[in-house]
Amino acid sequence: MNKRGHVLNAVLLSVGLAILLEPALDPGTLESVVAITVPVTLGALFPDVDTAFGRHRKTLHNLPVLALFVAFPFVFGNLEYVWIGVLTHYCLLYTS
């Protein structure tokens, strides 16, 4: 899957999650969309950062990197959705 596909998936997933969390469709829903979209999109794109310094799909496409991102919610409260983006990256990678 290319970068555009990962971003599109992350944005659609984020909007869906925000609507589930704030179904009233008021300003709180928009706030949730923004709060969720940024970390999910960053998480979906992070495993591809290895193209700049390593062999793509070898350096960061592995379980230890996924484990690091699962730990992010416990370390950084504002990045609680990063792991969802990373997980969807791996799921979409192996299904496409």
KASULRA-V897113 format. One record per backbone hydrogen bond with DSSP energy under -0.5 kcal/mol. NH is the residue of the N-H (numbers start at 1). CO is the residue of the C=O. If there is no record, write none. Layout:
NH/CO ; NH/CO
//
This chain:
6/2 ; 7/3 ; 8/4 ; 9/5 ; 10/6 ; 11/7 ; 12/8 ; 13/9 ; 14/10 ; 15/11 ; 16/12 ; 17/13 ; 18/14 ; 19/15 ; 20/16 ; 21/17 ; 22/18 ; 25/22 ; 29/26 ; 30/26 ; 31/27 ; 32/28 ; 33/29 ; 34/30 ; 35/31 ; 36/32 ; 37/33 ; 38/34 ; 40/36 ; 41/37 ; 42/38 ; 43/39 ; 44/40 ; 45/41 ; 46/42 ; 47/43 ; 48/45 ; 49/46 ; 50/47 ; 51/48 ; 52/49 ; 53/50 ; 54/50 ; 56/54 ; 58/55 ; 59/55 ; 62/60 ; 66/62 ; 67/63 ; 68/64 ; 69/65 ; 70/66 ; 71/67 ; 72/68 ; 74/71 ; 75/71 ; 75/72 ; 76/72 ; 77/75 ; 79/76 ; 80/77 ; 82/79 ; 84/81 ; 85/81 ; 86/82 ; 87/83 ; 88/84 ; 89/85 ; 90/86 ; 91/87 ; 92/88 ; 93/89 ; 94/90 ; 95/91 ; 96/92
//
